[in-house]
């Protein structure tokens, strides 16, 4: 094996270690182990008793976590004590723990990998519902954190005129709302606005309604089923804000959806897109964000987009030039990138 071969083999081995360690973190999250390791160091027996797991399993998992540098270890065997460092608590504890967004997609893809391969062979696709609950739940939580923590602030800072209209009371359409957390965040931020979340998946609409009820969302929020090329209702031009948030790249007919959005938006309003922060042009090798986006596209977003035909087949790596092309084809005259900072997302304002 020459040096180049050895280096690549080493890279694959390191990637394998990282993947396996990610799954052990997922195991700890599922069992609620990290919460017990905050504040006071525990032995394996103490963790087993508190968490309700087998003592031998507790010891093996704790030693592995210490070997990986996730928890610290003190004392002498057989009474080693393990502690979750303060710096690691924010990611691994909470409800839900932020680390779920990193862990569960990897765990959720594995069971459907044979079906993804079959979709490649038959040039077909995989519907969003065909991915496991682990994957869907992780994607939901990842976006939920953005919607609840960032979305209203972005609108306030980047679209101040729209923000003022929404504060006074106006209509918002949230197209491709999925499980509804974007719509819920908008309804909470603008309680005088009438918010309608649209999605083409009937199960997603039902889930969104359940989430809204559980979250105590304002009664100004409603959800409705939409066709794949846009909501069935006549748009009427009455929405001060039309949102398509991290959804356009998954849609089979993005131009048709944007065309509906353009007609739905009030003359003084517009369409807000949140899409992955892909580079302007393809380059290889790529940076970490682009590598992440391509991996998600290969395994999820492109198969989902191709599950309906005809399809634009966009995928996760939706470059700004693609967004501009779709928008202009839908009849928009202006496509602006808004001045907000996020490592994974880019916001566009269409008029």
Helices and strands as residue ranges (DSSP letters): H 3-31, H 33-36, H 44-51, H 55-67, E 71-74, E 81-84, H 86-92, H 100-110, H 113-121, G 128-130, H 133-146, I 147-151, H 152-158, H 160-168, E 171-175, H 181-189, E 194-199, H 202-215, E 221-225, E 239-245, G 248-250, H 254-264, E 265-276, H 288-296, I 297-301, H 302-305, H 320-329, E 335-337, E 345-350
